Amino acid sequence: MAEENGLAGRQVALIDLLDRLLSGGAVLTGDIVLSIADVDLVHINLRAVIHSVTADEPGPW
């Protein structure tokens, strides 16, 4: 049976994975809810954008 994904049987170094992730960018989202006895006390929405910063594309700051 042939592999449908080219990366399925291949080992990828962590640095190569991070380089590919940062060059294209990534968006991470998540929700945290703290509750006691089914009463929501704190609701936190998290959103983060991860992207590499180079001399050609400086950061927004």
KOLPA-489688 format. One line per 4 residues: number of its first residue (from 1); their letters; for each residue z, x, y of N, C-alpha, C. Coordinates in nm, 4 decimals, always signed. Atoms other than C-alpha are relative to their C-alpha. Layout:
BEGIN
NUM	a	Z X Y Z X Y Z X Y  ...
//
This chain:
BEGIN
1	maee	+0.0000 +0.0853 -0.1183 +0.0000 +0.0000 +0.0000 +0.0000 +0.0892 +0.1237  +0.0147 -0.0839 -0.1193 -0.1058 +0.1519 +0.3320 +0.1036 -0.0378 +0.1052  -0.0947 +0.0235 -0.1100 +0.1369 +0.1909 +0.6217 -0.0740 -0.0626 +0.1172  +0.0631 +0.0657 -0.1138 +0.0543 -0.0426 +0.9092 +0.0276 +0.0743 +0.1297
5	ngla	-0.0378 -0.0712 -0.1220 +0.2352 +0.1682 +1.1709 -0.0147 +0.1488 -0.0258  +0.0221 -0.1429 +0.0171 +0.1354 +0.5335 +1.2186 +0.1280 +0.0813 +0.0001  -0.1254 -0.0739 -0.0079 +0.4973 +0.6402 +1.2879 +0.0963 -0.0340 -0.1129  -0.0938 +0.0472 +0.1018 +0.6517 +0.4672 +0.9862 +0.0414 +0.1116 -0.0954
9	grqv	-0.0338 -0.1042 +0.0952 +0.6363 +0.7635 +0.7474 +0.0140 +0.1368 +0.0626  +0.0000 -0.1285 -0.0699 +0.6467 +1.0378 +1.0099 +0.1329 +0.0249 +0.0669  -0.1222 -0.0366 -0.0711 +0.9502 +1.2236 +1.1418 -0.0361 +0.0382 +0.1430  +0.0230 -0.0274 -0.1415 +0.9711 +1.2414 +1.5209 +0.1250 +0.0679 +0.0543
13	alid	-0.1130 -0.0710 -0.0582 +1.1903 +1.4928 +1.7026 +0.0596 -0.0824 +0.1136  -0.0689 +0.0772 -0.1033 +1.4492 +1.3450 +1.9382 -0.0549 +0.0326 +0.1383  +0.0524 -0.0381 -0.1317 +1.3119 +1.5424 +2.2351 -0.1369 -0.0633 +0.0254  +0.1300 +0.0662 -0.0156 +0.9623 +1.4016 +2.1715 +0.0173 -0.1489 +0.0279
17	lldr	-0.0275 +0.1417 -0.0232 +1.1031 +1.0503 +2.1560 +0.0499 -0.0242 +0.1422  -0.0502 +0.0136 -0.1373 +1.2953 +1.0976 +2.4830 -0.1094 +0.0253 +0.1027  +0.1098 -0.0288 -0.0923 +0.9899 +1.2493 +2.6527 -0.0939 -0.1189 +0.0106  +0.0891 +0.1172 -0.0005 +0.7751 +0.9531 +2.5528 +0.0664 -0.1192 +0.0691
21	llsg	-0.0738 +0.1104 -0.0610 +1.0454 +0.7051 +2.6575 +0.0083 +0.0164 +0.1511  -0.0183 -0.0211 -0.1430 +1.1070 +0.8627 +2.9989 -0.1317 +0.0036 +0.0764  +0.1278 -0.0038 -0.0713 +0.7401 +0.9152 +3.0833 -0.0512 -0.1407 +0.0261  +0.0447 +0.1373 -0.0194 +0.6696 +0.5454 +3.0389 +0.1042 -0.0871 +0.0664
25	gavl	-0.1078 +0.0787 -0.0563 +1.0080 +0.4169 +3.1470 +0.0519 -0.1028 -0.0989  -0.0614 +0.1001 +0.0866 +1.2413 +0.1691 +2.9859 +0.0930 -0.0860 +0.0839  -0.0924 +0.0927 -0.0647 +1.4425 -0.1325 +3.0935 +0.1015 -0.0433 -0.1044  -0.1071 +0.0414 +0.0894 +1.7787 -0.1984 +2.9305 +0.0733 -0.1171 +0.0623
29	tgdi	-0.0734 +0.1161 -0.0482 +1.9479 -0.5352 +2.9623 +0.1081 -0.0371 -0.1008  -0.1059 +0.0439 +0.0891 +2.2660 -0.6783 +2.8218 +0.0948 -0.0935 +0.0710  -0.0996 +0.0932 -0.0518 +2.5352 -0.9394 +2.8670 +0.1325 +0.0277 -0.0689  -0.1353 -0.0138 +0.0535 +2.9099 -0.9003 +2.8220 +0.0801 -0.1198 +0.0464
33	vlsi	-0.0837 +0.1149 -0.0322 +3.1394 -1.2015 +2.8069 +0.1382 +0.0254 -0.0589  -0.1382 -0.0115 +0.0446 +3.5170 -1.1656 +2.7879 +0.0623 -0.1386 +0.0044  -0.0571 +0.1344 +0.0049 +3.6893 -1.4805 +2.6728 +0.1271 -0.0004 -0.0840  -0.1226 +0.0228 +0.0762 +4.0237 -1.5989 +2.5429 +0.0045 -0.1477 -0.0345
37	advd	-0.0079 +0.1385 +0.0490 +4.0553 -1.9154 +2.3324 -0.1216 -0.0818 +0.0440  +0.1273 +0.0650 -0.0351 +3.6892 -2.0045 +2.3961 -0.0125 -0.0363 +0.1471  +0.0129 +0.0177 -0.1442 +3.7390 -1.9892 +2.7742 -0.0549 +0.1302 +0.0568  +0.0618 -0.1193 -0.0574 +3.5016 -1.7467 +2.9453 +0.0741 +0.0426 +0.1259
41	lvhi	-0.0717 -0.0514 -0.1161 +3.6976 -1.5298 +3.1871 -0.0882 +0.0899 +0.0849  +0.0865 -0.0944 -0.0713 +3.4432 -1.2612 +3.2782 -0.1374 -0.0016 -0.0659  +0.1382 -0.0060 +0.0478 +3.0643 -1.2672 +3.2465 -0.0707 +0.1080 +0.0808  +0.0656 -0.1128 -0.0672 +2.8762 -0.9442 +3.3249 -0.1429 +0.0113 -0.0512
45	nlra	+0.1405 -0.0248 +0.0328 +2.4971 -0.9053 +3.3338 -0.0304 +0.1454 +0.0340  +0.0342 -0.1402 -0.0213 +2.3766 -0.5465 +3.2941 -0.1509 +0.0172 -0.0050  +0.1426 -0.0331 -0.0010 +2.0307 -0.4220 +3.3870 -0.0145 +0.1429 +0.0491  +0.0218 -0.1396 -0.0385 +1.9190 -0.0595 +3.4014 -0.1459 +0.0354 -0.0228
49	vihs	+0.1362 -0.0511 +0.0128 +1.5808 +0.1023 +3.4586 +0.0105 +0.1513 -0.0163  -0.0028 -0.1433 +0.0275 +1.5341 +0.4483 +3.3089 -0.1424 +0.0517 +0.0111  +0.1325 -0.0578 -0.0218 +1.2407 +0.6578 +3.4277 +0.0179 +0.1436 +0.0441  -0.0099 -0.1408 -0.0388 +1.1773 +1.0273 +3.4713 -0.0365 +0.0178 +0.1473
53	vtad	+0.0275 -0.0331 -0.1395 +1.1710 +1.1808 +3.8197 -0.0649 +0.1369 +0.0023  +0.0718 -0.1268 -0.0103 +0.9163 +1.4540 +3.8943 -0.0308 +0.0277 +0.1458  +0.0382 -0.0364 -0.1368 +0.7904 +1.6350 +4.2011 -0.1114 -0.0909 +0.0515  +0.1087 +0.0888 -0.0395 +0.4832 +1.4103 +4.2027 +0.0477 -0.1415 +0.0292
57	epgp	-0.0569 +0.1336 -0.0176 +0.6920 +1.0919 +4.1789 +0.1499 +0.0142 +0.0245  -0.1438 -0.0187 -0.0259 +1.0261 +1.1528 +4.3534 +0.0778 -0.1304 -0.0131  -0.0868 +0.1168 +0.0122 +1.3211 +0.9197 +4.3133 +0.0067 -0.0777 +0.1292  -0.0051 +0.0848 -0.1195 +1.3815 +0.6351 +4.5576 +0.1050 +0.0429 +0.0997
61	w	-0.1047 -0.0425 -0.0911 +1.6803 +0.8080 +4.7116 -0.0472 +0.1192 +0.0727
//
